[in-house]
């Protein structure tokens, strides 16, 4: 393994189902010819289905299947290394999606509260000023789209 070099010039790529890891692999030779030393990638971990940006991560242990999964990621990294390039991956832990249908960590927190092993991964105030909420998770969920609820003063 060669020692990592600091970035000289980066090119940022925004990954989504319409621009996958395989699509990025195709542009690596072009970026290398421009003198780019590192590819700066938007989040690549599994995000909510159909995410256009990848910041709504639901699983930090899995490369997003909509982008091609781990096999495509490994091919991209191999191509970058063949061209003398590195990878800078945008990781934003506080952007993890609180989605009970797709995020098993969040689902576990909803079921077990602060006893969940994943509770510390979320910014939850378990000691709010209201005594009746101590140790509870309060979710302000609207019964209709935000604009409609706002118009009705809800």
Backbone as CSV, one residue per row, in Angstrom:
resi,resn,N_x,N_y,N_z,CA_x,CA_y,CA_z,C_x,C_y,C_z
1,UNK,0.849,-1.187,0.000,0.000,0.000,0.000,0.887,1.240,0.000
2,UNK,0.641,2.122,-0.918,1.433,3.343,-0.975,0.894,4.367,0.013
3,UNK,1.781,5.266,0.428,1.379,6.299,1.368,0.452,7.285,0.668
4,UNK,-0.609,7.678,1.346,-1.575,8.612,0.770,-0.950,9.993,0.629
5,UNK,-1.218,10.602,-0.493,-0.747,11.957,-0.745,-1.884,12.938,-0.497
6,UNK,-1.558,14.137,-0.037,-2.626,15.123,0.160,-3.210,15.551,-1.191
7,UNK,-4.473,15.912,-1.206,-5.091,16.352,-2.465,-4.411,17.595,-3.034
8,UNK,-4.183,17.577,-4.342,-3.698,18.752,-5.078,-4.868,19.463,-5.741
9,UNK,-5.731,18.650,-6.323,-6.911,19.171,-7.015,-7.986,18.098,-6.947
10,UNK,-9.202,18.509,-6.623,-10.304,17.549,-6.519,-11.385,17.872,-7.535
11,UNK,-12.135,16.848,-7.857,-13.348,17.011,-8.653,-14.451,16.360,-7.837
12,UNK,-15.496,17.111,-7.540,-16.595,16.572,-6.736,-17.654,15.977,-7.643
13,UNK,-18.044,14.755,-7.320,-19.102,14.089,-8.062,-20.286,13.840,-7.138
14,UNK,-21.469,14.150,-7.649,-22.713,13.949,-6.903,-23.350,12.649,-7.385
15,UNK,-23.321,11.642,-6.519,-23.840,10.329,-6.886,-25.328,10.222,-6.584
16,UNK,-26.041,9.526,-7.481,-27.463,9.208,-7.327,-27.762,8.107,-8.335
17,UNK,-28.999,7.637,-8.371,-29.310,6.500,-9.244,-29.049,6.803,-10.719
18,UNK,-29.050,8.067,-11.106,-28.767,8.444,-12.488,-27.287,8.665,-12.770
19,UNK,-26.466,8.728,-11.727,-25.014,8.837,-11.873,-24.392,7.919,-10.829
20,UNK,-24.057,6.719,-11.246,-23.622,5.649,-10.354,-22.104,5.561,-10.243
21,UNK,-21.648,4.624,-9.441,-20.214,4.386,-9.285,-19.592,3.949,-10.615
22,UNK,-20.315,3.167,-11.395,-19.814,2.748,-12.709,-19.681,3.940,-13.652
23,UNK,-20.620,4.872,-13.585,-20.533,6.083,-14.409,-19.300,6.895,-14.018
24,UNK,-19.024,6.954,-12.726,-17.837,7.682,-12.254,-16.572,6.999,-12.736
25,UNK,-16.573,5.673,-12.725,-15.401,4.926,-13.189,-15.068,5.292,-14.636
26,UNK,-16.081,5.544,-15.435,-15.873,5.896,-16.842,-15.189,7.247,-17.018
27,UNK,-15.366,8.177,-16.061,-14.774,9.510,-16.214,-13.413,9.644,-15.530
28,UNK,-12.975,8.598,-14.829,-11.684,8.662,-14.129,-10.530,9.010,-15.072
29,UNK,-10.395,8.365,-16.246,-9.274,8.734,-17.131,-9.299,10.217,-17.530
30,UNK,-10.484,10.739,-17.783,-10.622,12.152,-18.145,-10.181,13.054,-16.991
31,UNK,-10.641,12.729,-15.777,-10.265,13.533,-14.608,-8.757,13.466,-14.361
32,UNK,-8.182,12.287,-14.535,-6.736,12.135,-14.365,-5.983,12.986,-15.385
33,UNK,-6.472,13.017,-16.618,-5.826,13.811,-17.674,-5.889,15.303,-17.363
34,UNK,-6.906,15.714,-16.608,-7.028,17.122,-16.209,-6.079,17.491,-15.071
35,UNK,-5.483,16.466,-14.437,-4.586,16.716,-13.313,-5.260,16.590,-11.958
36,UNK,-6.463,16.044,-11.937,-7.178,15.836,-10.677,-6.445,14.761,-9.884
37,UNK,-6.160,15.029,-8.614,-5.456,14.041,-7.788,-6.409,13.175,-6.973
38,UNK,-7.597,13.730,-6.659,-8.548,13.020,-5.823,-9.983,13.260,-6.295
39,UNK,-10.734,12.205,-6.272,-12.165,12.304,-6.508,-12.827,12.610,-5.175
40,UNK,-13.613,13.646,-5.111,-14.351,14.012,-3.911,-15.790,13.571,-4.135
41,UNK,-16.210,12.533,-3.413,-17.498,11.895,-3.658,-18.550,12.311,-2.635
42,UNK,-19.742,12.563,-3.119,-20.880,12.739,-2.211,-21.069,11.427,-1.448
43,UNK,-21.891,11.413,-0.396,-22.041,10.190,0.391,-22.385,8.967,-0.462
44,UNK,-21.736,7.841,-0.148,-21.914,6.607,-0.913,-22.603,5.503,-0.120
45,UNK,-22.873,5.750,1.159,-23.512,4.711,1.965,-24.991,4.606,1.610
46,UNK,-25.588,3.502,1.989,-26.992,3.252,1.658,-27.860,4.379,2.203
47,UNK,-28.577,5.025,1.295,-29.462,6.133,1.642,-30.913,5.703,1.410
48,UNK,-31.834,6.582,1.765,-33.243,6.294,1.501,-33.420,6.005,0.019
49,UNK,-34.319,5.098,-0.287,-34.587,4.774,-1.695,-34.911,6.030,-2.488
50,UNK,-34.255,6.167,-3.636,-34.513,7.299,-4.513,-33.829,8.589,-4.104
51,UNK,-32.929,8.546,-3.134,-32.251,9.760,-2.690,-31.504,10.404,-3.852
52,UNK,-31.669,11.700,-3.997,-30.984,12.429,-5.068,-29.631,12.963,-4.622
53,UNK,-29.297,12.819,-3.319,-28.068,13.421,-2.812,-27.259,12.504,-1.894
54,UNK,-27.877,11.499,-1.286,-27.158,10.552,-0.454,-26.916,10.984,0.978
55,UNK,-27.357,12.169,1.358,-27.131,12.631,2.729,-28.133,12.048,3.718
56,UNK,-29.152,11.366,3.228,-30.153,10.751,4.100,-29.827,9.264,4.265
57,UNK,-28.681,8.998,4.873,-28.151,7.643,5.048,-29.046,6.834,5.980
58,UNK,-29.234,5.561,5.635,-29.971,4.646,6.509,-29.104,3.483,6.962
59,UNK,-27.900,3.322,6.370,-27.015,2.221,6.769,-25.575,2.577,6.424
60,UNK,-24.797,2.922,7.465,-23.385,3.274,7.249,-22.504,2.050,6.998
61,UNK,-23.055,0.868,7.064,-22.269,-0.343,6.839,-22.401,-0.899,5.440
62,UNK,-23.137,-0.204,4.573,-23.410,-0.719,3.230,-23.233,0.377,2.191
63,UNK,-22.495,0.063,1.122,-22.425,0.988,-0.019,-23.788,0.929,-0.699
64,UNK,-24.311,2.082,-1.065,-25.658,2.177,-1.606,-25.854,1.267,-2.826
65,UNK,-26.783,0.299,-2.739,-27.048,-0.579,-3.881,-27.522,0.186,-5.110
66,UNK,-28.211,1.313,-4.921,-28.677,2.106,-6.060,-27.517,2.724,-6.835
67,UNK,-26.345,2.785,-6.197,-25.157,3.321,-6.875,-24.305,2.211,-7.472
68,UNK,-24.658,0.959,-7.198,-23.902,-0.172,-7.722,-23.354,-1.098,-6.653
69,UNK,-23.454,-0.691,-5.382,-23.010,-1.545,-4.284,-21.505,-1.627,-4.134
70,UNK,-21.075,-2.536,-3.261,-19.661,-2.619,-2.901,-18.781,-3.072,-4.067
71,UNK,-19.285,-3.936,-4.945,-18.470,-4.375,-6.087,-18.134,-3.187,-6.992
72,UNK,-19.112,-2.340,-7.266,-18.864,-1.157,-8.104,-17.936,-0.176,-7.396
73,UNK,-18.071,-0.059,-6.078,-17.177,0.811,-5.305,-15.736,0.321,-5.420
74,UNK,-15.531,-0.976,-5.272,-14.180,-1.533,-5.374,-13.595,-1.330,-6.766
75,UNK,-14.412,-1.449,-7.804,-13.926,-1.201,-9.173,-13.526,0.270,-9.340
76,UNK,-14.332,1.178,-8.793,-14.011,2.606,-8.897,-12.692,2.904,-8.194
77,UNK,-12.529,2.395,-6.972,-11.288,2.647,-6.223,-10.088,2.062,-6.967
78,UNK,-10.234,0.876,-7.544,-9.138,0.267,-8.310,-8.782,1.144,-9.506
79,UNK,-9.785,1.680,-10.175,-9.537,2.568,-11.320,-8.831,3.845,-10.873
80,UNK,-9.278,4.409,-9.757,-8.611,5.607,-9.231,-7.143,5.323,-8.950
81,UNK,-6.865,4.196,-8.298,-5.473,3.847,-7.971,-4.651,3.617,-9.230
82,UNK,-5.237,2.977,-10.245,-4.502,2.772,-11.510,-4.100,4.101,-12.138
83,UNK,-4.892,5.124,-11.892,-4.605,6.449,-12.462,-3.885,7.362,-11.465
84,UNK,-3.399,6.782,-10.371,-2.643,7.565,-9.389,-3.490,8.534,-8.595
85,UNK,-4.785,8.235,-8.488,-5.710,9.137,-7.802,-6.195,8.534,-6.488
86,UNK,-6.675,9.402,-5.631,-7.252,8.984,-4.358,-8.725,9.327,-4.299
87,UNK,-9.329,9.004,-3.163,-10.759,9.236,-2.963,-10.973,9.978,-1.652
88,UNK,-11.762,11.031,-1.708,-12.217,11.748,-0.516,-13.716,11.518,-0.457
89,UNK,-14.172,10.897,0.627,-15.587,10.561,0.756,-16.257,11.494,1.750
90,UNK,-17.336,12.109,1.335,-18.112,13.000,2.190,-18.955,12.150,3.142
91,UNK,-18.643,12.229,4.439,-19.389,11.490,5.462,-19.951,12.508,6.445
92,UNK,-21.251,12.531,6.586,-21.908,13.479,7.478,-22.815,12.688,8.429
93,UNK,-22.258,12.233,9.571,-23.040,11.378,10.472,-24.355,11.981,10.948
94,UNK,-24.407,13.289,11.154,-25.650,13.861,11.663,-26.725,14.007,10.588
95,UNK,-26.466,13.538,9.386,-27.483,13.561,8.335,-28.139,12.200,8.148
96,UNK,-27.914,11.292,9.077,-28.543,9.976,8.976,-30.055,10.141,9.004
97,UNK,-30.744,9.467,8.103,-32.189,9.608,7.986,-32.914,8.927,9.141
98,UNK,-33.789,9.687,9.772,-34.658,9.121,10.809,-35.897,8.598,10.090
99,UNK,-35.759,7.425,9.552,-36.798,6.817,8.729,-37.076,5.415,9.261
100,UNK,-38.222,5.234,9.881,-38.534,3.952,10.523,-38.736,2.822,9.522
101,UNK,-39.007,3.140,8.276,-39.213,2.067,7.300,-37.909,1.542,6.724
102,UNK,-36.860,2.398,6.642,-35.618,1.981,5.999,-34.391,1.971,6.905
103,UNK,-34.471,2.604,8.064,-33.306,2.710,8.937,-33.477,1.817,10.166
104,UNK,-32.799,0.681,10.202,-32.964,-0.235,11.340,-32.475,0.353,12.666
105,UNK,-31.483,1.231,12.641,-31.005,1.859,13.877,-32.118,2.724,14.480
106,UNK,-32.749,3.534,13.634,-33.808,4.425,14.103,-34.997,3.606,14.609
107,UNK,-35.329,2.551,13.894,-36.425,1.673,14.307,-36.138,1.089,15.696
108,UNK,-34.889,0.708,15.946,-34.504,0.164,17.242,-34.630,1.217,18.347
109,UNK,-34.250,2.461,18.063,-34.380,3.546,19.035,-35.854,3.804,19.340
110,UNK,-36.691,3.770,18.318,-38.121,3.977,18.559,-38.701,2.865,19.434
111,UNK,-38.201,1.653,19.284,-38.702,0.518,20.060,-38.134,0.476,21.482
112,UNK,-36.860,0.809,21.643,-36.185,0.610,22.934,-35.795,1.896,23.648
113,UNK,-35.956,3.028,22.995,-35.585,4.293,23.627,-34.095,4.360,23.908
114,UNK,-33.735,4.944,25.048,-32.312,5.112,25.360,-31.623,3.793,25.658
115,UNK,-32.360,2.700,25.801,-31.746,1.373,25.993,-31.214,0.806,24.666
116,UNK,-31.592,1.413,23.568,-31.109,0.948,22.274,-29.608,1.192,22.165
117,UNK,-28.856,0.231,21.630,-27.422,0.460,21.441,-27.136,1.562,20.415
118,UNK,-28.156,1.981,19.674,-27.980,3.013,18.645,-28.428,4.398,19.107
119,UNK,-28.954,4.511,20.315,-29.499,5.787,20.794,-28.461,6.912,20.747
120,UNK,-27.226,6.605,21.046,-26.185,7.644,21.071,-25.833,8.163,19.683
121,UNK,-26.243,7.466,18.635,-25.944,7.926,17.278,-26.872,9.043,16.827
122,UNK,-27.930,9.297,17.591,-28.895,10.329,17.241,-28.855,11.433,18.286
123,UNK,-29.108,12.653,17.858,-29.090,13.807,18.746,-30.461,13.919,19.417
124,UNK,-30.623,13.187,20.505,-31.896,13.143,21.224,-31.695,13.729,22.617
125,UNK,-32.540,14.681,22.975,-32.495,15.258,24.321,-33.384,14.399,25.216
126,UNK,-32.760,13.515,25.991,-33.504,12.614,26.866,-33.892,13.292,28.173
127,UNK,-33.436,14.523,28.399,-33.755,15.254,29.633,-34.308,16.638,29.316
128,UNK,-35.460,16.711,28.668,-36.032,18.025,28.335,-36.547,18.719,29.597
129,UNK,-36.844,20.016,29.524,-37.295,20.751,30.708,-38.621,20.222,31.277
130,UNK,-39.485,19.682,30.431,-40.775,19.183,30.897,-40.576,17.832,31.589
131,UNK,-40.857,17.725,32.882,-40.613,16.476,33.611,-41.343,15.271,33.019
132,UNK,-42.518,15.468,32.469,-43.292,14.355,31.932,-42.678,13.767,30.665
133,UNK,-41.706,14.482,30.048,-41.029,13.978,28.845,-39.669,13.347,29.153
134,UNK,-39.224,13.383,30.414,-37.899,12.858,30.759,-37.795,11.386,30.350
135,UNK,-36.746,11.088,29.592,-36.504,9.719,29.144,-37.383,9.277,27.993
136,UNK,-38.189,10.203,27.457,-39.081,9.860,26.345,-38.615,10.547,25.077
137,UNK,-39.051,10.021,23.984,-38.734,10.570,22.674,-39.994,11.202,22.111
138,UNK,-39.952,12.498,21.876,-41.095,13.221,21.348,-40.871,13.472,19.861
139,UNK,-41.777,12.977,19.038,-41.693,13.175,17.595,-42.839,14.066,17.137
140,UNK,-42.545,15.268,16.664,-43.612,16.132,16.161,-43.978,15.711,14.725
141,UNK,-44.973,14.865,14.618,-45.384,14.346,13.317,-46.691,15.007,12.922
142,UNK,-46.724,15.542,11.725,-47.929,16.209,11.231,-48.836,15.194,10.539
143,UNK,-50.124,15.441,10.600,-51.092,14.557,9.971,-51.384,14.897,8.521
144,UNK,-50.745,15.922,8.002,-50.941,16.351,6.608,-49.666,17.042,6.132
145,UNK,-49.496,17.284,4.841,-48.288,17.972,4.353,-48.070,19.296,5.088
146,UNK,-46.813,19.657,5.251,-46.423,20.829,6.048,-47.173,22.092,5.613
147,UNK,-47.218,22.383,4.321,-47.860,23.612,3.844,-49.350,23.657,4.239
148,UNK,-50.004,22.510,4.163,-51.425,22.465,4.551,-51.575,22.669,6.055
149,UNK,-50.731,22.006,6.853,-50.795,22.159,8.304,-50.503,23.593,8.716
150,UNK,-49.540,24.227,8.045,-49.182,25.605,8.347,-50.359,26.540,8.009
151,UNK,-50.965,26.323,6.845,-52.092,27.157,6.420,-53.267,27.038,7.391
152,UNK,-53.438,25.877,8.017,-54.542,25.650,8.959,-54.151,26.015,10.392
153,UNK,-52.899,26.493,10.578,-52.443,26.901,11.893,-52.162,25.753,12.843
154,UNK,-51.901,24.582,12.316,-51.635,23.394,13.150,-50.198,23.353,13.612
